[in-house]
Amino acid sequence: MTLHFFSAAFRPEDEARRQRAVDGLRAVSPSDPVLHELLGEVCMVLRTPIAMVTVTDGDVQRMISAVGIEPVVLPRSIAFCSHTIAAPDGLLSVPDLHIDPRFRANPLVAGGPCVRYYTGVVVRSGPFPIGAVCGLDRRPHGPASFRQRAQLHKLADAVGDRIGAAPRTC
């Protein structure tokens, strides 16, 4: 019998201050038309059927808006976006989650929706990573290109503005 484990993300350095930034966000409707328009652009840029805006809140990840999937709350320990907010460059692109040792045993990959591709960029409130904008697919893709990454960063900034995140600091 072989046991497979997946890797939960580390928490950002200043988790308490990051959480205060999350607590300061304004409530946004999951059907917000501006967010849906931005998520439609994420789908076009990444060529994915699923896109979402997530906020990492305590021990959970809340999907505050989504296209191609119903918004749900996930345990932070299995959320791909938790890895994104912990990434030094604020970006995570995994062409095939099924073969990546960090994720292949994740229940979202090994069961459930059988997600195979993920690319996400951090949404910031000031200097704090509060969540992510991401695209997912049930089939693998190639790595996200430089152009796709740049476009996704711009979309993440627009999402941050929409959800009431504090302006990004340099």
N, C-alpha and C positions, 0 to 999 in steps of 0.2 A: 504494500500500500504506500503510495506516495502522497505526502502532504504538500500543499502549495499555500504560500502565504502572500499577501499583498502588502505593500508599504503604505502606511498612513503618512500624511505630510506632517512635517514639523510646523509648529506654530511660529508666526513671525516674532521677531525680537521683542517688540513692545506691545504685547497682546492686550494689556489693559487699556492703553491709549487707543489702540486700533478698535477695540470694542466700543469705547466711548464715541468714536467717530461713527460707527455703525448705529449706535443708539440715537445719534443726532440726525439720521436720515429722515426725510418726510415719507409718509405713507404714499405708496403709488399703487394704482389699480393694476392688476395683472393684465387687463385688457387695454391699457393705455395705448392710444393709437400711435403716439410718437415712438414709444419703445418698440411696438410691433413693426413700424417702418424701419427703424434701425436694425432690428433683428432680421428683417427681410434682406437688408443689405449684407448682414453677416452671412446669411445663407448663400447669397450670390457670390460674395468675395471668396468664401471657402468651398463653394459648391457642395454644401451639405443640406440635408432635408430638415435638420434640427438646429436651432440656435436658442440660446437662453442668456438671461441676465441673472446672475446669482449674487447673493450676499451671504457671506460667512458670518454667522451670528451665534456666538458661544460654541456649543457643541453640535450645531446643525448648519446646514447650507439651505437657504431658502431660495427657490427660484421665484424671483419677483415678476418675471415675465418670460414667456417662452413661445416659440413657433415650432410646430411639428411634434410637440409633446405637451401633455398637460403639466402645468407647474405643480411641483411637489416639494416636500421638505425631506432632505436626506440627512443621515448621520454624517457629520463632518469627516469621520474616519474613512468613509468610502468615496467621498466627493473628489473628483478630478480637480475642480477649481480650488480646493484647499492646497493642492500642489502648486497651482498657478500663483496664488497669493504669497506662497513661501519662496517662489523662484526669485533668485537675485535680479534677473532682468525683467521680471513681471510677465513672462510669456512661457507657455508650455505647449509644445506641439508633438503629438505622438501619432505617427502614421498608422501603426497597428498595435492597439492596446493588447491584443491577444498574444503577441510575441514579446512584449516589453515585460521584463521580470517584475517591475514595480506594480504592474496592473493586471497581469494575466489571471490571477486568482480573485480579483475584485469581483464581488457579486454582480456588478453592473456589466461586467465583461463575460464572466463565466456562466452567468444565468440571466434572469430578468430580461432587460432589453437587448442584451448581446451587443453592446456598443463596441465598435472596432477602431474608430478614429476620433481624436479629440484635438482641437486647437483652441486655446483660450488666452486672453490678455487681461491683466489685472485692471480693475476699476479702482481708482484712488479717491480718497477724501483727504485733501492736503497731502501729507507724506505717507498716509496709511493705506495699505491695501485692504479694501473692504469687501471685495468680491471680484467677479470676472464677467466678461462677455465671451461666449464660446460657441463653437460649432461642433456638432457631433454627427457621426454617421454609423450605420450598422455594417458598413464595408470599409476596408482600409483605403487610405489615400496616400499620395506621396507627401513628403514633408511640406509644410507651409512655406511658400516662397517669401523672399524679402518684401516684395510688393504686397502680398497678402497680409504679412505681419504689420507693415506700415499702415495699411488701410484699417486693419483691426484695432490698432492703437488709436487712430482717429475716432473710430466708432466707440471705443471704450471711453474716450474723453467726452463724447456727446452723451453717452449714457450717464456718466457721472454728473454732468450738468443737469440732466433731466430728473435724476433721483435726489437732487439736492445735496450732492457731495460738495465739500469745500473745494475751492480751486486748488489745483495741483501746485506744489511748491517746487522750485528748482533744486 
